[in-house]
Amino acid sequence: MNLYNTQGNNLNEVKEQPFKLERDIQLLFENNLENIMGLQMVKSEFTIKNKRIDSLAYDRQSKAFIIIEYKKSKNISVVDQGFTYLSLLFENKADFIIEYNESQKETLKRSDIDWSQTRVVFVSTAFTDNQKTATNFKDIAIELWEVKKYEGGLISVNQIKKSKSAESIKPITSSSSKLEAVTKEIIVYTEEDHTKNKSDYIAELYETYKDAILNLSDNIEVLPKKLYIAFKKDNRNFAYVHFQKKNIKLWINAKWGEIEEPSKVAKDVSDKGHYGYGDYEIDLKNDSKIEYIMSLIKQAI
């Protein structure tokens, strides 16, 4: 990707400036983890069983621990290292909980955590084609993020997306008991997991609303989780849907009163427990008010 500055009708290329040290990348992410990835920073240089984790983070949305490793060298096997860290976590769950509680001054219980959503993130200035291919599995708990620095203080951060045709890694890991144990712990949820036991009407209603939401803005991501499907833009989930038998629950991630809502179709659930985040709850039973509902969601993006 090339970056340019405009001066009148002329374009001047913004040149890349390499990071001097791997530690520089680490400090950049740790100091801005909420903005970059939407994660809570827990511990830098977390050591357990003689292994050092660069950054230990926590995803409040998924209720899961995230291990982050920073690399300037391209000559690493991200899959082997990723599975090593996942195995380390699953074998020492209590240590991770203790570290979180001590560093964050909170009380996190084992039952509060969705261990199936644990993942390892590798951050580097570039990844090889082999590394990208090795992690292109729909159910692998390893993510690749590229970061680049440019003159003028510009930074670009880009997550390497898996292809839509990515296959499962489970047939490959079945030959190794250690790798198979890790893949059994990890669950990567899909939209089909939410729609497979629902009526055709509910499934089609979801597709209608999903398409409308995706048309609200560019670069909106669909993130299926265990109990809901989230819609995300700029590292922030702005809407959630949860499937029921005869309708779909929609929550808009905004504090009550932040959205102009003259027709009063939303309920205030600020004092009620529910899936996802946000004080606005709407029952989606049909698409008769879809344009109006999209105008509400648009205010939260």
Secondary structure in CASP SS format (residue, H / E / C, confidence):
PFRMAT SS
TARGET T0000
AUTHOR 0000-0000-0000
METHOD secondary structure of the structure
MODEL  1
M C 1.00
N C 1.00
L E 1.00
Y E 1.00
N E 1.00
T E 1.00
Q E 1.00
G C 1.00
N C 1.00
N E 1.00
L E 1.00
N E 1.00
E E 1.00
V E 1.00
K C 1.00
E E 1.00
Q C 1.00
P C 1.00
F C 1.00
K C 1.00
L C 1.00
E H 1.00
R H 1.00
D H 1.00
I H 1.00
Q H 1.00
L H 1.00
L H 1.00
F H 1.00
E H 1.00
N H 1.00
N C 1.00
L H 1.00
E H 1.00
N H 1.00
I H 1.00
M H 1.00
G C 1.00
L C 1.00
Q E 1.00
M E 1.00
V E 1.00
K E 1.00
S E 1.00
E E 1.00
F E 1.00
T E 1.00
I E 1.00
K C 1.00
N C 1.00
K E 1.00
R E 1.00
I E 1.00
D E 1.00
S E 1.00
L E 1.00
A E 1.00
Y E 1.00
D E 1.00
R C 1.00
Q C 1.00
S C 1.00
K C 1.00
A E 1.00
F E 1.00
I E 1.00
I E 1.00
I E 1.00
E E 1.00
Y E 1.00
K E 1.00
K C 1.00
S C 1.00
K C 1.00
N C 1.00
I C 1.00
S C 1.00
V H 1.00
V H 1.00
D H 1.00
Q H 1.00
G H 1.00
F H 1.00
T H 1.00
Y H 1.00
L H 1.00
S H 1.00
L H 1.00
L H 1.00
F H 1.00
E H 1.00
N C 1.00
K H 1.00
A H 1.00
D H 1.00
F H 1.00
I H 1.00
I H 1.00
E H 1.00
Y H 1.00
N H 1.00
E H 1.00
S H 1.00
Q H 1.00
K C 1.00
E C 1.00
T C 1.00
L C 1.00
K C 1.00
R H 1.00
S H 1.00
D H 1.00
I C 1.00
D C 1.00
W H 1.00
S H 1.00
Q H 1.00
T C 1.00
R E 1.00
V E 1.00
V E 1.00
F E 1.00
V E 1.00
S E 1.00
T C 1.00
A C 1.00
F C 1.00
T C 1.00
D H 1.00
N H 1.00
Q H 1.00
K H 1.00
T H 1.00
A H 1.00
T C 1.00
N C 1.00
F E 1.00
K C 1.00
D C 1.00
I C 1.00
A C 1.00
I E 1.00
E E 1.00
L E 1.00
W E 1.00
E E 1.00
V E 1.00
K E 1.00
K E 1.00
Y E 1.00
E C 1.00
G C 1.00
G C 1.00
L E 1.00
I E 1.00
S E 1.00
V E 1.00
N E 1.00
Q E 1.00
I C 1.00
K C 1.00
K C 1.00
S C 1.00
K C 1.00
S C 1.00
A C 1.00
E E 1.00
S C 1.00
I C 1.00
K H 1.00
P H 1.00
I H 1.00
T H 1.00
S C 1.00
S C 1.00
S C 1.00
S H 1.00
K H 1.00
L H 1.00
E H 1.00
A H 1.00
V H 1.00
T H 1.00
K H 1.00
E H 1.00
I C 1.00
I C 1.00
V C 1.00
Y C 1.00
T C 1.00
E H 1.00
E H 1.00
D H 1.00
H H 1.00
T H 1.00
K C 1.00
N C 1.00
K C 1.00
S C 1.00
D H 1.00
Y H 1.00
I H 1.00
A H 1.00
E H 1.00
L H 1.00
Y H 1.00
E H 1.00
T H 1.00
Y H 1.00
K H 1.00
D H 1.00
A H 1.00
I H 1.00
L H 1.00
N C 1.00
L C 1.00
S C 1.00
D C 1.00
N C 1.00
I C 1.00
E E 1.00
V E 1.00
L E 1.00
P E 1.00
K C 1.00
K C 1.00
L C 1.00
Y C 1.00
I E 1.00
A E 1.00
F E 1.00
K E 1.00
K E 1.00
D C 1.00
N C 1.00
R E 1.00
N E 1.00
F E 1.00
A E 1.00
Y E 1.00
V E 1.00
H E 1.00
F E 1.00
Q C 1.00
K C 1.00
K C 1.00
N C 1.00
I E 1.00
K E 1.00
L E 1.00
W E 1.00
I E 1.00
N C 1.00
A C 1.00
K C 1.00
W C 1.00
G C 1.00
E C 1.00
I C 1.00
E C 1.00
E C 1.00
P C 1.00
S C 1.00
K C 1.00
V C 1.00
A C 1.00
K E 1.00
D E 1.00
V C 1.00
S C 1.00
D C 1.00
K C 1.00
G C 1.00
H C 1.00
Y C 1.00
G C 1.00
Y C 1.00
G C 1.00
D C 1.00
Y E 1.00
E E 1.00
I E 1.00
D E 1.00
L E 1.00
K C 1.00
N C 1.00
D C 1.00
S C 1.00
K C 1.00
I H 1.00
E H 1.00
Y H 1.00
I H 1.00
M H 1.00
S H 1.00
L H 1.00
I H 1.00
K H 1.00
Q H 1.00
A H 1.00
I C 1.00
END
